[in-house]
Amino acid sequence: MLMLQPSRRVLTLSVSLLLACLGFLPISASAMAPRALVGTNVFGWDFSSPDAVASDGTHVWIANAFSGTVVELNASTGSLLRVLTGATYRFSYPDSIVTNGIDVWILSGSNSGAGITEIDAATGALIRTFGSASPAFDDPDAMASDGTNLWVTCNNSNSVFEYSEATGSLVQVVSAPADGLNGPRAITVGGSHVWVANFGGDSITELNQSDGSLVRVITGVGLSAEDGLTADGTHVWVANEGNNTVTELSESDGSLVRTLSSPTYGFRGPTGIASDGTGVWVANGGGSSVTELAETTGNLIRTVQVAPSGRTFLLSITSVGTHVWVTNGLANSVTELSASSGAVLRSIKGANEGIAAPTDILADGTDVWVGSGNNVTDLGESTGHLRRVITIGRSPSAWVDGIVRIGPYVWVLAGSSGLVEIEASTGRVLRRIPALAKWVSLAGVLTANQGRLWIGSQWKHSVAVLNGTTGQPITVFDGSRYGFSPRAITSDGLHVWVANHNSVAEFDGSSFRLMRLIRSTQIGDADASELAANASTVFVTGQDTGIITEISVARGIVVKRIEHWGTPNVGPTAISADSSHLWLTTYQDSVVELDAATGGAVATLNAAPYAFDGPDAIALRAGQAWVANYADDSVTEFSVH
């Protein structure tokens, strides 16, 4: 499995608390008609270091710092409505979310793509992106709304930016030394003032909302690495991660009301805090609980255990009513609590489309078929909606090595589950050819050509041709005679090409005749393990060297080598080709596009905007690309032209 190293965003414990009012009856996701795909989409979704959350009572938006996505849920049912990707909505490393019920603002914390994305809360449509080109707009970390303007803290530049909600234009930048801003980590609006928690300065900066002028800088009241901030109209509450306390200040003059520090409160690395009008909720980022306090007295009401044990890094709570939504940064989940009783109502983990560690993918013009262990997920190609999840086996070691479609049938090569034939229109399993069958045993690669199946076994050094309707064998090529060790197989429509590590074999698709064997000395690469083809060219590459060799389909000779498309000596995890471009998935969680004619680099699509995580298979069809993300149990779809 390909693993990403944790980014700084994963370890940052900036948190707000979200309580979502559920007094409405929204349309559930299952009742909504499938919509045509637009932009970039993610299926088989999951949470990935969720670190911010907001709700308007009908929807809940959760920011995933690690994958660079925002998940939108139905607040009533917890079901998925959509996944917003950075590539479509122009954000990366989302760090904060604010909504007024009409619009939603998403703050990108990445220095390379810092900015604010505004979307329509009802439809998810992109309205605008804005931000500042100023060097001071550096590491934006938190955001709050006063109903007219947005206030954004910038951690590295010790500044606060104010923007118009109506136009997205910059109003002002607050950064004078007298303002005392020092690693501003959290921000809230209370009454006519804006309050900023300075994580690096153990202080609170209070500003006038009307003009951003300084009211006071509050120090010396037990503040320590404060990471969460909320105001209830009378008091300001501060979560102090540094000393496991909560500080209550008077909103009218900034004076200390009380410091809550008793072990009975259960504070452990408190990172988020919010008020719902009667109670104050504290997310204990270093533990696995949420503490509820009485707003008027500060007395303990209850401590709610969100997870059995361990550091869940609870990240985010915001309140407007009867439910509490808590994001769990390390557990990659969202927990919903009842605000009245503190009871855990549900824990949401995502991945509701049967996609788990996908290893192969096929787009056939009407459906997209995703292979994941014992399952094949069938998605509508035009809408991405789930048609069905098909169980193809029950083996704990099942592994989908190939998916092809021949007429009305889909064939799946699935390791210990053998070769499975599925009726495409219904998803019904028609037949299973066991893994012990001679022509399927130890097979690892599969393609289709002219209504027939071609299966290769690296371990048995063989290639078998089967009837595409019945699965019965037609002929088998013995590796002892031909020197086969099939590691990849593909078809250009007329011919079948087999990569054998140190050679590439070409077969006539009609007569099954071996036409030629191209040796590694000709290819210039003794690591032939990945293949892709279009009507004119076969592309051969390996995961060890990364050299891409182009072979002419018409002449069967090497015409070009591409050696400098990516990381030296590191090959792609998968390749695919259309008529004009070659697409490669990489160990760097990216997809590289090359010009098929020249070999020149066209674009590199990076992980965060597209939610790539361990991409290891890619399918192209009619201007769409579908990428299977092994490490994130998901599929990313995007337009390629």
C-alpha positions in Angstrom: 0.0 0.0 0.0 1.3 3.5 -0.8 1.3 5.8 2.2 1.6 9.6 2.5 3.7 11.1 5.1 1.7 13.3 7.5 1.7 16.9 6.6 2.0 19.8 9.1 -1.8 20.3 8.7 -2.5 16.9 10.1 -0.6 17.7 13.3 -2.1 21.2 13.7 -4.8 21.1 16.3 -6.8 24.1 15.3 -10.4 23.4 16.2 -13.9 24.9 16.4 -17.0 23.1 17.7 -20.2 22.6 15.6 -23.7 22.1 16.8 -26.2 21.8 14.0 -29.8 22.8 14.3 -31.9 20.1 12.7 -35.3 21.7 12.6 -35.7 21.1 8.9 -36.6 18.0 6.8 -34.1 18.1 3.9 -34.3 15.8 0.9 -32.2 12.8 1.5 -29.3 11.9 -0.8 -31.0 8.8 -2.0 -34.1 10.7 -3.1 -32.1 13.1 -5.2 -31.9 12.4 -9.0 -28.4 11.7 -10.2 -26.7 14.8 -11.6 -24.4 14.9 -14.6 -20.7 15.0 -13.6 -19.1 18.4 -13.6 -15.5 19.2 -12.7 -13.6 16.8 -10.4 -15.5 14.2 -8.4 -14.5 11.6 -5.7 -16.4 8.4 -5.1 -16.0 5.8 -2.4 -15.1 8.9 -0.2 -13.8 8.9 3.3 -12.6 11.5 5.7 -8.9 12.4 5.7 -7.7 14.3 8.7 -10.9 16.3 9.1 -10.1 19.5 10.9 -13.0 21.9 10.3 -16.8 21.7 10.2 -19.7 24.0 9.7 -23.5 23.6 9.4 -26.5 25.6 8.4 -29.0 23.1 9.9 -29.6 21.4 6.6 -26.1 20.5 5.5 -22.9 19.8 7.2 -19.5 20.6 5.6 -16.3 18.9 6.7 -12.9 19.9 5.6 -10.3 17.2 5.0 -6.9 18.7 5.3 -5.0 15.6 4.1 -6.9 14.9 0.9 -7.8 18.5 0.1 -11.5 17.9 -0.1 -14.7 19.1 1.6 -17.4 16.5 2.3 -21.0 17.7 2.4 -23.5 15.6 4.4 -27.2 15.7 4.9 -27.5 17.1 8.5 -30.7 15.0 9.2 -29.5 11.6 8.0 -25.7 11.9 7.9 -25.7 10.7 4.3 -23.3 11.9 1.7 -24.6 14.8 -0.6 -21.3 15.5 -2.5 -17.6 15.7 -2.2 -16.1 19.0 -3.2 -12.6 18.7 -4.6 -9.8 21.3 -4.7 -9.3 21.0 -8.4 -12.9 22.1 -9.1 -13.4 24.5 -6.3 -9.9 26.0 -6.3 -8.8 25.2 -2.7 -6.1 23.1 -1.1 -5.6 22.0 2.5 -8.9 23.4 3.7 -8.5 24.6 7.2 -11.6 26.5 8.2 -15.3 26.7 7.1 -17.9 29.3 7.8 -21.5 29.5 6.6 -24.4 31.9 6.9 -27.0 29.5 5.5 -26.8 31.1 2.1 -23.1 30.9 1.3 -20.2 28.8 2.5 -16.7 30.0 2.7 -13.8 27.6 2.7 -10.3 28.8 3.8 -7.3 27.2 2.1 -4.4 27.0 4.5 -1.7 26.0 1.9 0.9 28.7 1.4 1.0 27.7 -2.3 -2.7 28.1 -2.8 -3.9 30.2 0.1 -7.3 31.8 -0.5 -11.0 31.7 0.2 -13.6 29.7 -1.9 -17.2 30.8 -1.7 -19.9 28.4 -2.8 -23.7 28.3 -2.8 -24.9 26.5 0.3 -28.0 25.1 -1.4 -26.5 23.9 -4.7 -22.8 23.6 -4.1 -22.1 25.8 -7.1 -18.9 27.8 -7.1 -19.5 31.5 -6.6 -16.0 33.0 -6.5 -12.5 32.6 -5.1 -10.7 35.5 -3.5 -7.8 36.3 -1.2 -4.7 38.4 -1.1 -1.6 38.3 -3.2 0.2 40.0 -0.3 3.1 38.1 1.2 1.4 38.7 4.5 -1.4 36.4 3.6 0.8 33.6 4.8 -0.5 30.4 6.4 -4.1 31.5 7.0 -5.4 29.4 9.8 -8.9 30.4 11.0 -11.9 32.4 9.9 -15.0 34.0 11.4 -17.9 36.0 10.1 -19.6 39.1 11.6 -22.5 38.9 9.2 -21.0 41.5 6.8 -17.3 40.7 6.6 -15.0 37.7 7.0 -12.0 37.9 9.4 -9.0 35.6 8.7 -6.0 35.0 10.9 -2.6 34.5 9.2 -0.3 32.5 11.5 3.1 33.1 9.9 2.7 36.9 9.3 1.0 37.7 12.6 -1.9 39.5 10.9 -5.7 39.5 10.5 -7.3 40.1 7.0 -10.8 41.4 6.7 -12.9 40.8 3.5 -16.3 41.8 2.3 -18.7 38.9 2.3 -20.7 40.5 -0.5 -17.9 41.1 -3.0 -14.8 39.2 -1.7 -12.8 42.4 -1.8 -10.1 43.2 0.8 -11.3 45.7 3.5 -8.1 45.9 5.6 -5.1 44.1 7.1 -4.6 44.4 10.9 -0.9 43.8 11.6 0.5 46.7 13.7 3.0 45.6 16.4 0.7 47.2 19.1 -2.0 44.7 18.1 0.0 42.0 19.8 -0.8 39.4 17.2 1.6 36.4 17.7 0.8 33.2 15.9 -3.0 33.9 15.7 -4.7 30.5 15.7 -8.4 31.1 16.5 -10.9 33.9 15.9 -14.5 34.7 16.9 -16.9 37.6 16.8 -18.8 38.6 19.9 -21.0 41.7 20.1 -19.2 44.5 18.4 -15.7 43.1 18.9 -13.5 40.6 17.1 -11.4 38.3 19.4 -8.2 36.7 18.3 -6.3 33.9 20.2 -2.5 34.2 19.9 -1.2 30.7 20.2 2.4 31.9 20.2 1.9 34.8 22.6 -0.4 33.4 25.3 -2.7 36.4 24.8 -6.0 37.5 23.3 -6.2 40.5 21.0 -9.6 42.4 21.0 -10.4 44.5 18.0 -13.3 46.8 17.2 -15.5 45.1 14.6 -16.4 48.5 13.0 -12.9 49.5 12.0 -10.4 46.9 13.2 -8.8 49.2 15.7 -7.3 47.8 18.8 -9.4 47.7 22.0 -6.9 45.8 24.2 -4.4 42.9 24.4 -5.2 40.5 27.3 -2.4 38.7 29.0 -1.5 37.2 32.3 -4.8 35.4 33.0 -3.6 31.8 32.6 -3.7 31.7 28.8 -1.5 29.0 27.3 -1.2 27.9 23.7 -4.9 28.8 23.2 -6.3 26.9 20.3 -10.1 27.5 20.4 -12.3 30.5 21.0 -16.0 31.3 21.2 -18.2 34.1 22.4 -21.8 33.7 23.8 -22.9 37.4 23.8 -21.8 37.9 27.4 -18.5 36.0 27.8 -15.6 34.9 25.7 -14.4 31.3 26.3 -10.8 30.2 25.5 -9.6 26.6 25.2 -6.0 26.5 26.4 -4.2 23.5 24.9 -1.0 24.3 26.7 -2.2 23.9 30.3 -5.5 21.9 29.9 -7.7 24.7 31.1 -10.6 26.9 29.9 -10.5 30.6 30.5 -13.8 32.7 30.7 -13.5 36.4 30.0 -16.0 39.2 30.3 -17.0 40.3 26.8 -17.7 43.9 28.0 -14.2 44.7 29.4 -12.0 41.6 28.8 -11.6 40.9 32.5 -11.1 37.4 33.9 -14.3 35.8 35.1 -12.9 32.4 36.0 -10.4 29.7 35.0 -11.6 26.1 34.8 -8.8 23.7 35.6 -10.1 20.9 37.8 -9.4 17.3 36.6 -13.1 16.6 36.9 -13.6 18.7 33.7 -11.7 16.1 31.7 -9.8 18.7 29.7 -6.9 17.1 27.8 -5.4 19.2 25.1 -8.6 21.2 24.5 -8.5 22.4 20.9 -12.0 23.5 20.1 -14.8 25.3 21.9 -18.3 26.7 21.1 -21.4 27.9 22.8 -25.0 27.1 21.9 -26.7 29.7 24.1 -27.1 27.4 27.2 -24.0 25.3 27.2 -20.3 25.5 26.2 -18.8 22.5 24.4 -15.1 21.7 24.6 -13.4 19.3 22.2 -10.5 17.6 24.0 -8.1 17.2 21.1 -5.5 15.1 23.1 -8.1 12.7 24.4 -11.3 11.2 23.1 -14.0 13.2 24.8 -16.2 16.3 24.7 -16.8 18.3 27.8 -20.1 20.3 28.2 -20.2 23.2 30.6 -23.1 25.4 31.9 -22.8 28.7 30.2 -23.9 30.8 33.1 -21.8 29.2 35.9 -19.1 27.2 34.2 -20.2 24.1 36.1 -19.6 20.7 34.6 -22.7 19.2 33.0 -21.2 16.1 31.5 -18.2 14.6 29.8 -19.0 12.5 26.7 -16.7 9.8 25.6 -16.5 9.9 21.8 -14.1 7.0 21.3 -13.2 4.1 23.5 -9.6 5.1 24.0 -6.6 6.7 22.3 -5.8 10.1 20.8 -8.5 10.9 18.4 -7.6 14.6 17.9 -11.1 15.9 18.1 -11.2 18.7 15.6 -14.2 21.0 15.3 -17.5 22.0 17.0 -19.8 24.9 16.1 -23.3 25.4 17.5 -26.7 26.5 16.5 -29.1 24.0 18.0 -29.7 20.5 19.1 -26.9 18.4 17.7 -23.1 18.4 18.0 -20.8 17.3 15.2 -17.2 16.4 16.2 -14.5 15.7 13.7 -11.9 13.1 14.7 -8.7 13.9 13.0 -6.8 10.7 13.6 -9.8 8.4 13.5 -10.9 10.0 10.1 -14.5 10.1 11.2 -17.2 12.4 12.3 -19.3 11.8 15.4 -22.8 13.2 15.9 -24.0 13.8 19.5 -27.3 14.9 20.9 -26.9 18.4 22.5 -29.7 17.7 25.1 -28.4 14.3 26.4 -24.8 14.0 25.1 -25.6 10.6 23.6 -23.6 9.5 20.6 -26.1 9.3 17.7 -23.9 8.1 15.0 -20.3 7.8 13.9 -19.7 8.4 10.2 -16.8 6.9 8.4 -17.7 7.3 4.7 -16.7 4.8 2.0 -20.3 3.8 1.4 -19.9 2.6 -2.2 -18.1 -0.7 -1.5 -14.8 0.7 -2.7 -11.9 -0.6 -0.4 -8.3 -0.6 -1.6 -9.3 -0.6 -5.3 -6.8 -2.2 -7.6 -8.4 -2.0 -11.1 -10.9 0.1 -12.9 -12.8 0.0 -16.3 -14.9 2.6 -18.0 -17.0 1.0 -20.8 -19.2 3.9 -22.1 -22.1 3.4 -19.8 -20.6 2.1 -16.5 -17.5 2.4 -14.5 -16.4 -0.9 -12.8 -14.2 -0.7 -9.8 -12.5 -3.8 -8.4 -11.9 -4.0 -4.6 -11.0 -7.3 -3.1 -14.2 -9.4 -3.0 -16.3 -6.6 -4.5 -16.9 -4.9 -7.8 -18.6 -1.5 -7.6 -20.7 -0.4 -10.6 -21.1 3.4 -11.0 -22.9 5.2 -13.7 -20.3 6.7 -16.1 -22.2 9.9 -16.8 -23.4 10.7 -13.3 -21.1 8.6 -11.0 -24.1 7.4 -9.0 -23.9 4.0 -7.4 -25.7 1.3 -9.4 -24.7 -1.7 -7.3 -22.0 -3.4 -5.3 -21.4 -7.0 -6.6 -19.8 -9.6 -4.4 -17.5 -11.8 -6.5 -15.9 -13.9 -3.7 -15.4 -14.4 0.0 -11.6 -15.0 0.2 -9.7 -12.8 2.6 -6.9 -12.8 0.0 -9.0 -11.7 -2.9 -7.4 -9.2 -5.2 -8.8 -7.8 -8.5 -6.1 -8.0 -11.1 -8.2 -7.1 -14.2 -11.6 -6.1 -15.4 -12.8 -6.2 -19.1 -16.1 -6.0 -20.9 -17.0 -8.2 -23.9 -20.5 -7.3 -25.2 -23.1 -7.8 -22.4 -20.5 -9.4 -20.1 -18.0 -8.1 -17.6 -15.1 -10.4 -16.7 -13.2 -10.0 -13.5 -9.9 -11.7 -12.7 -9.7 -11.8 -8.9 -6.9 -13.9 -7.6 -8.1 -16.6 -5.2 -11.7 -16.0 -6.4 -10.7 -17.0 -9.9 -12.3 -15.6 -13.1 -15.9 -14.3 -12.6 -18.4 -13.4 -15.4 -21.0 -10.7 -14.6 -24.1 -9.8 -16.6 -23.5 -6.0 -17.1 -27.1 -5.0 -17.2 -28.1 -6.6 -13.9 -24.9 -7.2 -12.0 -25.8 -10.9 -11.8 -22.9 -13.3 -11.5 -23.2 -15.8 -14.4 -20.3 -18.1 -13.8 -17.1 -18.6 -11.8 -14.1 -20.3 -13.1 -12.1 -21.4 -10.1 -8.6 -20.2 -9.4 -7.4 -23.8 -9.6 -8.5 -24.1 -13.2 -5.4 -24.8 -15.4 -5.8 -21.7 -17.6 -6.7 -19.4 -14.6 -4.3 -20.7 -12.0 -1.9 -18.0 -10.7 -3.1 -15.6 -13.5 -2.4 -11.9 -12.8 -3.2 -9.9 -15.9 -6.3 -9.7 -18.2 -7.3 -8.0 -21.4 -10.0 -8.4 -24.1 -9.5 -8.5 -27.9 -12.1 -9.3 -30.6 -14.5 -11.0 -28.3 -11.9 -13.1 -26.5 -10.2 -13.1 -23.1 -6.4 -13.0 -22.9 -5.0 -14.0 -19.5 -1.4 -14.0 -18.5 0.3 -15.8 -15.6 3.7 -14.5 -14.5 4.3 -17.5 -12.2 3.3 -20.2 -14.8 5.0 -18.3 -17.6 1.9 -18.7 -19.8 -0.7 -16.8 -21.9 -4.2 -18.3 -22.3 -6.9 -17.3 -24.8 -10.5 -17.9 -23.7 -14.0 -17.7 -25.2 -15.4 -14.3 -24.2 -18.9 -15.7 -23.6 -18.3 -19.0 -22.0 -14.8 -18.7 -20.6 -13.7 -22.0 -22.2 -10.1 -22.2 -23.3 -9.2 -21.8 -27.0 -5.4 -22.0 -26.8 -2.6 -21.7 -24.3 1.0 -20.5 -24.9 3.5 -22.2 -22.8 6.2 -20.0 -21.3 8.9 -22.6 -21.5 8.8 -22.3 -25.3 8.4 -18.5 -25.6 10.1 -17.2 -22.5 7.0 -15.5 -21.2 6.6 -14.0 -17.7 3.5 -11.8 -18.2 3.5 -8.8 -15.9 1.1 -6.7 -18.1 -1.2 -7.2 -21.0 -3.1 -4.9 -23.3 -4.8 -4.6 -26.7 -4.7 -2.0 -29.5 -7.8 -3.5 -31.0 -6.1 -5.8 -33.6 -3.1 -7.1 -31.6 -2.4 -8.2 -28.1 0.8 -7.1 -26.3 2.3 -8.8 -23.4 5.1 -7.3 -21.1 7.4 -10.1 -19.9 9.8 -8.1 -17.7 12.7 -8.4 -20.2 10.7 -8.5 -23.4 7.4 -7.5 -25.1 5.4 -10.1 -27.2 3.0 -9.2 -29.9 0.2 -11.5 -30.9 -2.3 -11.4 -33.8 -5.7 -11.0 -32.1 -7.5 -13.0 -34.8 -5.2 -16.0 -35.4 -3.5 -15.9 -32.0 -0.1 -16.1 -33.9 2.9 -14.9 -32.1 4.1 -12.1 -34.4 7.3 -10.9 -32.7 9.2 -10.9 -29.5 10.9 -7.5 -28.8 13.8 -8.0 -26.4 15.0 -5.7 -23.6 18.0 -4.7 -25.7 15.7 -3.2 -28.2 13.3 -1.7 -25.6 16.1 -0.2 -23.6 14.5 -1.3 -20.4 14.8 -4.6 -18.6 11.7 -3.8 -16.4 8.7 -4.1 -18.7 5.8 -4.2 -16.2 3.3 -1.6 -17.4 1.6 -1.4 -20.8 -0.8 1.0 -22.5 -1.9 1.3 -26.2 -3.8 3.4 -28.6 -4.4 2.7 -32.3 -0.9 3.7 -33.4 1.4 3.2 -30.4 2.2 0.8 -27.5 3.8 2.4 -24.4 6.0 0.2 -22.3 7.4 1.1 -18.9 8.5 -0.3 -15.6 8.1 0.6 -12.0 11.9 0.3 -11.3 13.4 2.5 -14.0 10.6 4.7 -15.2 11.8 4.7 -18.8 8.9 4.8 -21.3 9.4 3.1 -24.6 7.1 3.7 -27.6 6.6 0.9 -30.1 4.9 1.4 -33.4 1.8 -0.8 -33.7 2.1 -0.9 -37.5 5.8 -1.8 -37.7 6.5 -3.4 -34.3 9.7 -1.4 -33.8 10.8 1.0 -31.1 10.3 4.6 -32.2 11.1 6.6 -29.1 12.2 6.5 -25.4 11.1 9.0 -22.8 13.4 9.1 -19.8 12.8 12.4 -18.0 9.1 12.7 -17.4 9.1 12.3 -13.5 11.3 11.2 -10.6 14.5 9.5 -11.8 14.5 5.7 -11.5 11.0 5.6 -10.2 8.3 4.3 -12.6 4.6 4.8 -12.6 2.1 2.7 -10.7 -0.2 2.5 -13.8 -0.4 4.0 -17.3 -3.2 4.6 -19.8 -3.3 6.2 -23.2 -5.9 7.9 -25.4 -5.4 9.1 -29.0 -3.3 12.1 -28.1 -2.0 11.7 -24.5 -0.4 9.3 -22.1 -1.5 9.3 -18.4 0.7 7.9 -15.6 -0.2 7.5 -11.9 2.8 7.8 -9.6 4.1 6.9 -6.2 4.1 10.7 -5.4 0.3 10.6 -5.4 0.0 12.5 -8.6 -1.1 11.9 -12.2 1.3 13.0 -15.0 0.0 13.8 -18.5 2.4 13.5 -21.5 1.9 14.3 -25.1 1.7 11.0 -26.9 3.3 12.3 -30.0 6.3 14.1 -28.6 6.6 12.6 -25.1 6.7 16.1 -23.7 5.2 16.9 -20.3 1.7 18.5 -20.5 0.6 18.7 -16.8 1.1 17.2 -13.4 -2.0 16.8 -11.3 -1.1 16.8 -7.6 -2.7 14.9 -4.7 -4.5 17.6 -2.7 -6.7 19.2 -5.4 -7.6 15.8 -6.9 -7.7 13.7 -3.7 -5.2 11.2 -5.1 -3.9 8.8 -2.4 -2.1 5.7 -3.6 -3.3 5.9 -7.2 -2.7 2.5 -8.8 -5.1 2.2 -11.8 -6.5 4.6 -14.3 -9.1 4.3 -17.0 -9.8 6.8 -19.9 -13.1 7.1 -21.7 -14.7 9.9 -23.8 -12.8 12.8 -22.2 -13.0 11.4 -18.7 -10.3 9.9 -16.5 -11.1 7.6 -13.6 -8.3 6.9 -11.0 -8.5 4.2 -8.3 -6.9 5.4 -5.1 -5.7 2.3 -3.2 -4.7 4.0 0.0 -7.9 6.1 0.4 -10.5 3.6 -0.7 -11.8 6.0 -3.3 -12.0 6.8 -7.0 -11.3 10.3 -8.5 -13.0 11.3 -11.8 -12.0 14.4 -13.8 -12.1 15.8 -17.3 -9.1 15.2 -19.5 -9.9 17.5 -22.4 
